[in-house]
Amino acid sequence: MGVTRRIIFPALRILLWAVIAVALVKIAFAGSALTGDDGAAQPSAEIVEPAVAVTTGSITNTVTVQGAVVADAAVLVKATMAGTVTTLLAASGQHVDVGTPILVVSLETPVAPTVTTNPETGEQTSRENKPKVKKETVTATAAGTLTLTALKDQVVSVGDAIGSVAPGTLSVTGTLTPDQQYRLLAAPTEAEVTLKGGPAPFTCTGLRVGAAPAGESGTTGTIDPATGAPAASVSGQVTCAVPAGITAFAGLGADIAITNGVADGAMVVPVTAVQGAVQTGNVWVVLPDGTQEKRAVGLGLTDGEIVQITTGLAEGDQVLEFVPIGDVVNPAAMGQDGMSVGIGG
């Protein structure tokens, strides 16, 4: 055992170190042999642009707008004739209906004196005439509570405001972004409203879609917390009437859900596959040989995720799932960071 420890083990260690030293010298001066057929130099994966098939299904175009309850604006009562207020027929705070008399405006027009001549003496005499008086009764043009601002004996001109009538009714109103306004072309006349902390959802009528109020068009000036980018711009406004019997208060928040079309059995594709969002667009059709063809299509309803194809495609056609990079990208196909979520071609 002593011989093994003192002679054999040290000899084996010396032999092992010698083998390692020879190997290191060979690697240092010769290197590792590489051949042109080394598989590591070849691409190990291929980028394939995802495609989707044109399918049929049901689509509902419902736009939900955040809004609030507002008191309907008072209607001005204007003078319909120039003159002087001679009689007040109603008082502030009084309830009036359409056509209720409010005040009388009078206009006096002087009449020249009547001159007579005595045929015998030729003497002339003059007699003063009363002025010609024209009176106009101003009536209420809306029903509600009257606020009268005109005073008796006040001189007014045609079109001067002599008071206003507050209808005491409420409406729900909200602002629209451009894409929402496009989706509400030929909008219906009613919507479903849900009040924050209020009664059950109800149908509001007299729906109107129009331009944004003065001073509110353009960007909202706020930052979208999800993206850090400026919030969507404001281009329009939607308003509908709160029906009688619904308890609501000005200032309450509300969600306005507007359904503008339903289609069953429609041909649909994801919105990310279409360049364009309203009426017409482009898609990239994948042909049997694997090549791509840009094709114009007609667009119908959309729910924000899929869009109806009215012309240009048939069920089963394959189209790229994302608009290729380098072409104008559909805003719906943009990620939160503003970059296209498609794969370029």
Buried (B, 14 or more C-beta within 10 A) or exposed (E): EEEEEEEEEEEEEEEEEEEEEEEEEEEEEEEEEEEEEEEEEEEEEEEEBEBBEBEBEEBEBBBBBEBBBBBBEBBBBBBBBBBBBBEBBBEEEBEBEEEBBBBBBBBEEEEEEEEEEEEEEEEEEEEEEEEEEEEBEBBBBBBBBBBBEBEEEBEBEEEBEBBBBBBEBBBBBBBBBBBBBBBBEEBEEBBBBBBEEBEEEBEBEEBEBEEBEEEEBEEBEEEEEEEEEEBBBBBBBBBBBBBEEBEBEEEBBBBBEBBBBEBEEBBBBBBBBBBBBBEBBBBBBBEEEEEBEEBEBEBBBBBBEBBBBBEBBEEEBBBBBBBBEEBEBBEBBBEEEEEBBBBEB
